Amino acid sequence: MNSLTCFKAYDIRGQLGEELNEDIAYRIGRAYGEYLRPKRIIVGGDVRLTSEALKLALANGLRDAGADVFDIGLSGTEEVYFATFHLNMDGGIEVTASHNPMNYNGMKLVRENAQPISGDTGLFAIKELAEVNNFAPVDESKRGSYQQISILNDYVDHLLGYIDTKSLSPMKLVINSGNGAAGHVIDEIERRFKQDNVPVSFVKVHNQPDGQFPNGIPNPLLPECRADTANAVLKHQADMGIAFDGDFDRCFLFDNKANFIEGYYIVGLLAEAFLQKEKGAKIIHDPRLSWNTIDIVNKAGGVPVMSKTGHAFIKERMRKEDAVYGGEMSAHHYFRSFAYCDSGMIPWLLVTALLSAKGKTLNQLVGNRMLAYPASGEINRTLANAQHVIAKIRSIYEPDALCIDLVDGISIEYEDWRFNLRTSNTEPVVRLNVESKGNVTLMNEKTQELLTLLGGE
């Protein structure tokens, strides 16, 4: 029995070839079908050159297990989520490696109502079945069907239901799809805006899907991937810039001066907006950066609830708490009305509506919060001896700490600064986040201090 190393804590990702190929994709489909027994299931895939073949192999495995497969074609992860809950399907699988390098691909799996399937809720059971690979011969009389469908119109109808397009002010938006899967959705929203005379115009950058990623892997979380969006904002004097990752379940925002706005501050902005509509609601946040979110939620009469990082963990906590909204500093945003799933399209629409309603720039909406809680942004380091280094850091910082939390990695707090250090669930790196209370110099000093101790690259 070969161990399948592409199974991670809350999704599937691996290098093409030995870790993930069409045979393994078939086995995953067959195992999903045998374990969950879906009658009808959605599949979709991102723009990567291998996604179509992996998706069809996956579909064959599902069909051989007796499931009827509905293929929505080129899609972002959230389109699979939407199709699953909107069409009352028994599950859904998106073939995607999101922002991983070119030689990777993967899958994100959900069951009915777009509920996540993580290591704790069936992913490792599917892994075991796929590893054993001892499936019964296919019964042709019970083999599932396959058909291609489109959910784009219903999906965009849903997206536009989050805002009142008649209330939008004249605005110019730069939208960078990163040669990823977002282009067709942006085109349809643009068409609807023009049809309804909505005074919002788009400057589209790298809008055409291209699995070669000629402009680099779409991952605006990395500073080196932001220049094209920032330059377009300045060139076209846009009101805001929006950039997506490869499967557009995350969006990243730039203000009218082309400053990148950390996702952390967008969490607070959206949390406050939801709490103005629903006083006392619960807001889910991750532990990496938290002080700004907790402060805003408390002042707005909400209840902040911390969850372990990662889409499957956040969604499970969202459902448990019936939270109206959840956000991660990595630019994942989750919505109760979207089956508690994450969306990269809903956030920028909501922020566009906020800019119109408040008559302010994005920087004016979040600038004071950035000063109140300056943050390092997430810094990655590749370490050969991560656990040894983390233990050393704990021995140095824990004795004088006011609070130590181990929900996700280590979070250590003092009176005027805090940090979180954790190993990645998807990459061989450790991730550091540092924030302070109104003291940029202190935040920078402590960030450098920790990076020196970490070493690595």
Secondary structure, 3 states (H helix, E strand, C coil): CCCCCCECCCCEEEEECCCECHHHHHHHHHHHHHHHCCCEEEEEECCCCCHHHHHHHHHHHHHHCCCEEEEEEECCHHHHHHHHHHCCCCEEEEECCCCCCCCEEEEEEEEHHHCECCCCCCHHHHHHHHHHCCCCCCCHHHCCCEEECCCHHHHHHHHHCCCCHHHCCCEEEEEECCCCCCHHHHHHHHHHHHHCCCCEEEEEECCCCCCCCCCCCCCCCCHHHCHHHHHHHHHHCCCEEEEECCCCCCEEEECCCCCEECHHHHHHHHHHHHHHHCCCCEEEECCCCCHHHHHHHHHCCCEEEECCCCHHHHHHHHHHHCCCEEECCCCCEEEHHHCCEECCHHHHHHHHHHHHHHCCCHHHHHHHHHHHCCECCCEEECCCCHHHHHHHHHHHHCCCCCEEECCCCEEEECCCEEEEEEECCCCCCEEEEEEECCCHHHHHHHHHHHHHHHCCC
